[in-house]
Amino acid sequence: MVAESVSQQSGYSAHDKERFLSETHSGSRTDFARDRARVIHSSAWRRLAAKTQVLSPTAGVDFARNRLTHSLEVAQIGRELARSLNLDQDVVDTACLAHDLGHPPFGHNGERALNAWAEDYGGFEGNAQTLRILTRLEPKRFTPDGHTIGLNLTRATLDASTKYPWSRAESPEGSSKFGYFEDDHEIFQWLRVGAPPRKKCVEAQAMDLSDDIAYSVHDFEDAVVGEFIDPEILTARSGHDTLIRVVAEWAGNDFSEDELGAAFERLEMMDTWLTSWQGTRQNQAQLKNFTSDLIGRFARAAIHATLEAAEGEPLVRYGADVVVPHEVRAEIAVLKGIVAAFVMASGHRQPTYRKQRELLLELADALWLAGDRELDPACAEDYRLATDETSARRVIIDQIASLTDQTAIAWHRRLCDVPLV
């Protein structure tokens, strides 16, 4: 077992295994296996069980995926990609497990609300919050002078967990995505030592693809089971042209409507494509087989294309890129777009999304007015140590982002339905 773990680290240098604060350990676990254990045992990871994936845990659909089950499924795909591409499985696995730690209550909808509240104070981005949790907020290690450094993970694992290796100011035009907040600049610079500017390491690319595959496939499955999507309508092509236009809008400028239409045709031709849904065990089995086939289809295509492009060169860290064929990316975009059209962009869901955003904005205002009085002890201490308004507001964001959907609702009821004294 020890030999197998060591072999998985082949191609990774002492630089890759370095921690911000040096540690000495006994036992046979590898550095990267230790990273994985730290994420799994963290409170931030456990909280994902009560955070929205697409269908909120508060919506009454108790079997829909949450951020925790989604992260486990992403990690399962990630390990398989890592094994096939000769990457360290623990590095990719840990990045997959950690990739959604920074998501606030109500998923991307909550992310938009917090970004609006913090617009003039550095904004909010779930991936930047993930890095903040791993390197600051999740208590595990402290410097000799008492400063928290979070879980103190290895450089390779932190880099693999960084989906967008740039700041808010460096975000590509038209994108709101970024990987770190300005007051986390020091740790970001440390983990990126030796890295090409703005380039994701191959392990982060594997994590990103695993997330895309799981997100597109499993959210489609949940939407069918939750009866947001009717397979009969998809098969009957009722409003098909309109659907493809909506999918194209959701996908941005990456694909033409013709490319997305062709991708839909390919998916529909799969043997396990579901033509109706009554919730029977046969239906459930066929849907599960469809999702399994999709995962295998997407992963195999990417593995083959990546190894072919690498021409035998090692992929570790910055050796090469993960290559996803254009047709596969179009098929993933179709699945994402269908879910968006029937769930996220659905008119009857908009009042719920609006109320969720209003709830978080009102909660942020209430906590800001209360100062440190209503924060949990760790955040209250951070608030008292804040040296300016920007850092104080960041503490409020840290507090709200840490809450689960249910806890955010409970805090709002307690703080916003009753005037503060």
C-alpha positions as CSV (number, residue, x, y, z in Angstrom):
1,M,0.0,0.0,0.0
2,V,2.8,2.4,0.9
3,A,4.6,1.6,-2.4
4,E,1.4,2.3,-4.4
5,S,0.9,5.6,-2.7
6,V,4.5,6.7,-3.3
7,S,4.2,5.6,-7.0
8,Q,1.2,7.8,-7.4
9,Q,3.4,10.8,-6.6
10,S,5.8,10.1,-9.4
11,G,6.7,13.3,-11.3
12,Y,5.9,15.6,-8.3
13,S,8.9,17.4,-6.8
14,A,9.7,18.6,-3.3
15,H,8.5,22.0,-4.5
16,D,5.1,20.6,-5.3
17,K,4.8,18.9,-1.9
18,E,5.9,22.0,0.1
19,R,3.6,23.5,2.6
20,F,3.4,27.2,3.5
21,L,4.4,26.2,7.1
22,S,6.8,23.3,7.2
23,E,5.5,20.2,9.0
24,T,7.0,16.9,10.2
25,H,4.9,13.8,10.3
26,S,5.1,10.2,11.4
27,G,3.3,7.4,9.6
28,S,3.2,6.2,6.0
29,R,0.6,8.5,4.4
30,T,1.9,10.6,1.5
31,D,1.7,14.4,1.6
32,F,-1.1,14.4,-0.8
33,A,-3.1,11.7,1.0
34,R,-2.8,13.9,4.1
35,D,-4.2,16.9,2.2
36,R,-7.3,14.8,1.2
37,A,-7.9,13.7,4.8
38,R,-7.7,17.3,6.0
39,V,-10.4,18.4,3.5
40,I,-12.7,15.5,4.4
41,H,-12.4,16.2,8.1
42,S,-13.1,19.9,7.7
43,S,-16.3,21.5,8.9
44,A,-16.5,23.5,5.7
45,W,-16.8,20.2,3.8
46,R,-19.5,18.8,6.1
47,R,-21.6,21.9,5.6
48,L,-21.9,21.2,1.9
49,A,-24.5,18.5,2.9
50,A,-27.0,21.3,3.4
51,K,-26.1,23.6,0.6
52,T,-27.9,23.9,-2.8
53,Q,-26.6,22.2,-5.9
54,V,-29.5,23.0,-8.3
55,L,-32.5,22.0,-6.3
56,S,-32.4,23.5,-2.8
57,P,-32.5,21.2,0.3
58,T,-35.2,23.5,1.5
59,A,-37.4,22.8,-1.6
60,G,-38.8,19.5,-0.2
61,V,-37.0,17.2,-2.7
62,D,-35.0,15.3,-0.2
63,F,-33.3,13.0,-2.7
64,A,-31.9,15.7,-4.9
65,R,-28.1,16.1,-4.9
66,N,-26.6,18.7,-2.6
67,R,-23.1,20.2,-2.8
68,L,-21.6,17.3,-0.7
69,T,-23.0,14.5,-2.9
70,H,-22.1,16.5,-6.0
71,S,-18.5,16.9,-4.7
72,L,-18.2,13.2,-4.0
73,E,-19.4,12.4,-7.6
74,V,-16.9,14.9,-9.0
75,A,-14.1,13.3,-7.0
76,Q,-15.1,9.8,-8.3
77,I,-14.8,11.1,-11.9
78,G,-11.6,13.0,-11.1
79,R,-9.8,9.9,-9.7
80,E,-10.6,8.0,-12.8
81,L,-9.3,10.8,-15.0
82,A,-6.2,11.1,-12.8
83,R,-5.5,7.3,-13.0
84,S,-5.8,7.3,-16.8
85,L,-3.7,10.4,-17.3
86,N,-1.0,9.3,-14.8
87,L,-1.7,12.2,-12.4
88,D,-1.6,11.8,-8.7
89,Q,-5.1,10.6,-7.8
90,D,-5.1,12.2,-4.3
91,V,-4.2,15.7,-5.7
92,V,-7.0,15.6,-8.2
93,D,-9.4,13.9,-5.8
94,T,-8.8,16.6,-3.1
95,A,-9.2,19.4,-5.6
96,C,-12.6,17.8,-6.6
97,L,-13.7,17.4,-3.0
98,A,-12.8,21.0,-2.2
99,H,-13.9,22.7,-5.4
100,D,-17.3,23.9,-4.0
101,L,-16.3,24.7,-0.4
102,G,-16.7,28.5,-1.1
103,H,-20.3,28.3,-2.3
104,P,-22.7,30.3,-0.1
105,P,-26.3,29.4,0.7
106,F,-28.5,29.0,-2.4
107,G,-25.7,28.2,-4.8
108,H,-24.9,30.5,-7.7
109,N,-28.0,32.5,-6.8
110,G,-26.5,33.3,-3.4
111,E,-23.2,34.0,-5.0
112,R,-24.8,36.7,-7.1
113,A,-26.4,38.3,-4.1
114,L,-23.2,38.4,-2.1
115,N,-21.2,39.8,-5.1
116,A,-23.8,42.6,-5.4
117,W,-23.5,43.4,-1.6
118,A,-19.7,43.5,-1.8
119,E,-19.4,45.1,-5.3
120,D,-17.4,48.1,-4.0
121,Y,-15.4,46.0,-1.5
122,G,-13.7,43.3,-3.6
123,G,-16.9,41.5,-4.7
124,F,-17.6,37.8,-4.1
125,E,-16.7,34.7,-6.0
126,G,-17.2,31.1,-4.8
127,N,-13.9,29.9,-6.1
128,A,-12.0,32.7,-4.4
129,Q,-13.9,31.9,-1.2
130,T,-12.7,28.2,-1.6
131,L,-9.1,29.3,-1.6
132,R,-9.8,31.6,1.4
133,I,-11.3,28.6,3.3
134,L,-8.4,26.3,2.6
135,T,-5.7,28.9,3.4
136,R,-7.3,31.0,6.2
137,L,-10.8,30.2,7.5
138,E,-10.7,26.5,8.2
139,P,-8.8,26.1,11.5
140,K,-5.9,23.7,11.5
141,R,-2.5,25.4,11.5
142,F,-1.2,28.7,12.8
143,T,2.1,30.5,12.2
144,P,4.3,31.1,15.3
145,D,3.0,34.6,15.6
146,G,-0.6,33.4,15.7
147,H,-1.8,33.9,12.2
148,T,-4.1,31.3,10.7
149,I,-3.0,29.5,7.6
150,G,-6.0,27.3,7.3
151,L,-5.4,23.6,6.4
152,N,-1.8,24.3,5.3
153,L,-2.2,22.1,2.2
154,T,0.7,21.4,-0.2
155,R,1.4,23.7,-3.1
156,A,0.3,21.1,-5.7
157,T,-3.1,20.5,-4.0
158,L,-3.8,24.2,-3.5
159,D,-2.9,24.9,-7.2
160,A,-5.1,22.1,-8.3
161,S,-8.0,23.6,-6.3
162,T,-7.5,27.0,-8.1
163,K,-9.9,27.0,-11.0
164,Y,-9.3,30.6,-12.0
165,P,-5.6,31.6,-11.3
166,W,-6.1,35.4,-11.4
167,S,-7.6,38.2,-9.4
168,R,-10.8,40.1,-9.9
169,A,-9.0,42.9,-11.6
170,E,-7.4,40.4,-14.0
171,S,-10.6,38.6,-14.9
172,P,-11.1,38.2,-18.7
173,E,-13.4,40.8,-20.3
174,G,-17.1,39.8,-19.8
175,S,-16.3,37.3,-17.0
176,S,-17.0,37.7,-13.3
177,K,-14.8,34.7,-12.4
178,F,-11.6,35.0,-10.4
179,G,-9.6,32.9,-8.0
180,Y,-8.6,35.0,-5.0
181,F,-9.4,38.1,-3.0
182,E,-6.9,40.9,-2.7
183,D,-6.1,40.2,1.0
184,D,-5.3,36.6,0.1
185,H,-2.7,37.7,-2.5
186,E,0.3,36.5,-0.4
187,I,-0.8,32.9,-0.3
188,F,-1.9,32.9,-3.9
189,Q,1.6,34.2,-4.9
190,W,3.2,31.4,-2.8
191,L,1.2,28.6,-4.3
192,R,1.8,29.9,-7.8
193,V,5.6,30.1,-7.5
194,G,7.0,28.7,-10.8
195,A,3.6,28.6,-12.5
196,P,3.0,30.2,-15.9
197,P,0.9,33.3,-15.4
198,R,-2.9,32.6,-15.6
199,K,-2.4,29.0,-16.7
200,K,-4.3,26.3,-14.8
201,C,-2.2,23.2,-13.8
202,V,-3.3,20.0,-15.5
203,E,-4.7,18.7,-12.2
204,A,-7.0,21.8,-11.9
205,Q,-8.0,21.2,-15.5
206,A,-8.9,17.6,-14.6
207,M,-11.0,18.9,-11.6
208,D,-12.7,21.4,-13.9
209,L,-13.7,18.8,-16.4
210,S,-14.9,16.4,-13.7
211,D,-17.1,19.2,-12.4
212,D,-18.4,19.9,-15.8
213,I,-19.2,16.3,-16.5
214,A,-20.9,15.7,-13.1
215,Y,-22.7,19.0,-13.2
216,S,-24.2,18.4,-16.7
217,V,-25.1,14.8,-16.2
218,H,-26.3,14.6,-12.6
219,D,-28.3,17.9,-12.6
220,F,-30.1,16.6,-15.7
221,E,-30.9,13.4,-13.9
222,D,-32.2,15.3,-10.8
223,A,-34.3,17.6,-13.0
224,V,-35.9,14.6,-14.6
225,V,-36.5,12.8,-11.3
226,G,-37.9,16.1,-9.8
227,E,-40.2,16.3,-12.9
228,F,-38.8,19.7,-14.0
229,I,-37.9,18.1,-17.3
230,D,-40.3,15.9,-19.2
231,P,-38.4,13.4,-21.5
232,E,-41.6,13.1,-23.7
233,I,-41.4,16.8,-24.5
234,L,-37.7,16.5,-25.4
235,T,-38.3,13.5,-27.6
236,A,-41.4,14.9,-29.2
237,R,-39.4,18.0,-30.2
238,S,-42.1,20.3,-28.9
239,G,-40.6,23.8,-29.0
240,H,-37.2,22.2,-30.0
241,D,-35.9,25.2,-32.0
242,T,-36.8,27.6,-29.1
243,L,-35.0,25.2,-26.7
244,I,-31.8,25.1,-28.8
245,R,-31.9,29.0,-28.9
246,V,-32.1,29.1,-25.1
247,V,-29.3,26.6,-24.8
248,A,-27.2,28.7,-27.2
249,E,-27.8,31.8,-25.1
250,W,-26.8,29.9,-22.0
251,A,-23.6,28.6,-23.6
252,G,-22.5,32.0,-24.8
253,N,-20.5,32.3,-28.0
254,D,-18.8,28.9,-27.7
255,F,-21.1,27.1,-30.1
256,S,-23.5,27.8,-32.9
257,E,-27.1,26.7,-32.8
258,D,-26.3,24.2,-35.5
259,E,-23.5,22.7,-33.4
260,L,-25.8,22.4,-30.4
261,G,-28.6,21.0,-32.5
262,A,-26.2,18.3,-33.8
263,A,-25.0,17.6,-30.2
264,F,-28.7,17.1,-29.1
265,E,-29.2,14.7,-32.0
266,R,-26.2,12.6,-30.9
267,L,-27.4,12.4,-27.3
268,E,-30.9,11.4,-28.5
269,M,-29.4,8.6,-30.5
270,M,-27.9,6.9,-27.4
271,D,-29.4,3.6,-26.6
272,T,-30.3,4.6,-23.0
273,W,-32.0,8.0,-24.0
274,L,-35.1,8.2,-21.9
275,T,-38.3,8.8,-23.9
276,S,-40.8,9.0,-21.0
277,W,-40.8,9.2,-17.2
278,Q,-43.3,7.7,-14.8
279,G,-40.8,7.1,-12.0
280,T,-40.9,3.3,-12.2
281,R,-37.9,1.2,-11.3
282,Q,-37.4,0.6,-15.0
283,N,-37.4,4.3,-15.6
284,Q,-35.0,4.9,-12.8
285,A,-32.6,2.2,-14.0
286,Q,-32.7,3.5,-17.6
287,L,-32.0,7.1,-16.4
288,K,-29.2,5.9,-14.2
289,N,-27.7,3.9,-17.1
290,F,-28.0,7.0,-19.3
291,T,-26.1,9.1,-16.9
292,S,-23.4,6.3,-16.5
293,D,-23.1,6.1,-20.3
294,L,-22.7,9.9,-20.5
295,I,-19.9,10.0,-17.9
296,G,-18.0,7.2,-19.7
297,R,-18.6,8.8,-23.1
298,F,-17.3,12.2,-22.0
299,A,-14.3,10.9,-19.9
300,R,-13.1,8.5,-22.5
301,A,-13.1,11.1,-25.3
302,A,-11.2,13.5,-23.1
303,I,-8.6,10.9,-22.0
304,H,-8.0,9.8,-25.5
305,A,-7.6,13.3,-26.9
306,T,-5.4,14.4,-24.0
307,L,-3.0,11.4,-24.3
308,E,-2.9,11.8,-28.0
309,A,-2.0,15.5,-27.8
310,A,0.6,14.8,-25.1
311,E,2.5,12.4,-27.4
312,G,3.9,10.4,-24.4
313,E,5.1,13.5,-22.4
314,P,4.2,13.5,-18.7
315,L,1.2,15.7,-17.9
316,V,2.0,16.4,-14.3
317,R,1.4,20.0,-13.2
318,Y,2.3,22.0,-16.4
319,G,3.4,19.3,-18.7
320,A,0.4,19.4,-20.9
321,D,-3.3,20.3,-21.1
322,V,-6.5,18.3,-20.7
323,V,-8.1,18.2,-24.2
324,V,-11.8,18.0,-24.5
325,P,-13.1,17.5,-28.1
326,H,-15.3,20.3,-29.3
327,E,-18.2,17.8,-30.0
328,V,-18.0,16.6,-26.3
329,R,-18.0,20.2,-25.0
330,A,-21.1,20.9,-27.1
331,E,-22.9,17.8,-25.7
332,I,-22.1,18.9,-22.2
333,A,-23.3,22.4,-23.0
334,V,-26.6,21.0,-24.3
335,L,-27.3,19.1,-21.0
336,K,-26.4,22.2,-19.0
337,G,-28.6,24.4,-21.2
338,I,-31.6,22.0,-20.9
339,V,-31.4,22.1,-17.1
340,A,-31.0,25.9,-17.2
341,A,-34.0,26.3,-19.5
342,F,-36.3,24.0,-17.5
343,V,-35.1,24.8,-13.9
344,M,-32.9,28.0,-13.5
345,A,-34.5,30.1,-16.2
346,S,-38.0,28.8,-15.7
347,G,-40.4,31.6,-15.0
348,H,-42.1,30.0,-12.0
349,R,-38.7,29.6,-10.3
350,Q,-37.7,33.3,-10.6
351,P,-39.8,34.5,-7.5
352,T,-38.0,31.9,-5.4
353,Y,-34.6,33.0,-6.7
354,R,-35.4,36.7,-6.1
355,K,-36.5,35.9,-2.5
356,Q,-33.3,34.0,-1.8
357,R,-31.2,37.0,-3.0
358,E,-33.3,39.4,-1.0
359,L,-32.9,37.3,2.1
360,L,-29.1,37.2,1.9
361,L,-28.9,41.0,1.1
362,E,-31.1,41.8,4.1
363,L,-29.1,39.4,6.3
364,A,-25.8,41.1,5.2
365,D,-27.2,44.5,6.1
366,A,-28.4,43.3,9.5
367,L,-25.1,41.7,10.4
368,W,-23.3,44.9,9.2
369,L,-25.4,47.0,11.5
370,A,-24.9,44.6,14.4
371,G,-21.1,44.7,14.2
372,D,-19.6,41.8,16.0
373,R,-22.6,41.1,18.2
374,E,-24.3,38.5,16.0
375,L,-21.3,36.8,14.4
376,D,-20.0,33.4,15.5
377,P,-16.9,33.6,17.8
378,A,-14.4,33.1,15.0
379,C,-15.8,35.7,12.7
380,A,-16.5,38.1,15.6
381,E,-12.7,38.0,16.4
382,D,-11.9,38.6,12.8
383,Y,-14.3,41.6,12.8
384,R,-12.6,43.1,15.8
385,L,-9.2,42.8,14.2
386,A,-10.3,44.3,10.9
387,T,-8.4,47.5,10.1
388,D,-10.7,49.1,7.6
389,E,-14.3,48.9,6.2
390,T,-13.3,46.6,3.3
391,S,-11.8,44.0,5.6
392,A,-14.7,44.3,8.0
393,R,-17.2,43.7,5.2
394,R,-15.2,40.7,4.1
395,V,-15.8,39.2,7.5
396,I,-19.6,39.6,7.1
397,I,-19.2,37.9,3.7
398,D,-17.2,35.1,5.3
399,Q,-19.9,34.6,7.9
400,I,-22.8,34.4,5.4
401,A,-20.9,32.3,2.9
402,S,-20.3,29.7,5.7
403,L,-24.0,29.3,6.4
404,T,-26.1,26.5,5.1
405,D,-29.4,27.2,3.3
406,Q,-31.4,26.4,6.4
407,T,-29.1,28.3,8.8
408,A,-29.3,31.4,6.5
409,I,-33.1,31.3,6.6
410,A,-33.0,30.9,10.4
411,W,-30.6,33.8,10.9
412,H,-32.7,36.0,8.6
413,R,-35.8,35.1,10.6
414,R,-34.0,35.9,13.9
415,L,-32.2,39.1,12.8
416,C,-34.5,40.6,10.1
417,D,-38.0,39.8,11.3
418,V,-37.2,41.3,14.7
419,P,-35.6,44.8,15.0
420,L,-32.1,44.8,16.3
421,V,-31.7,46.5,19.7
